[in-house]
Amino acid sequence: MSTLRIDLARVHDVLDDGGAGAQEHRVLVDRLWPRGVAKERLDHDEWDKDVAPSSDLRRAFHEGELAFAEFAARYRHELEGSGAAEALRDRSLGAGAERLVLLYAAKDAEHNHALVLQDVLRELV
């Protein structure tokens, strides 16, 4: 199987950046479209809502009901049960990508679902 590099990029940092490279697959991994961002300003190959945390889990984390470690554990459990991470990896490899860029809108770069997803995907590759 080909090697797939998995990186993160905050949506607001890559708006109007000229787009993805030839061997790059850019995927928005949020359940909701980023507030205040016009769809044509974000160069992305797909929007994968299936790989995002469930609405209930996302809400509980954002409302402070869960610490990040608990959120991460529950999100990993959701991913394991859904097969969504594997499907994303397979689509990226099938498209000939060498780099998968997970696009997310969260302001907190150290405590967000994209970090957890990145870890899960790296374990699969």
Disulfide bonds with the S-S distance in Angstrom:
none
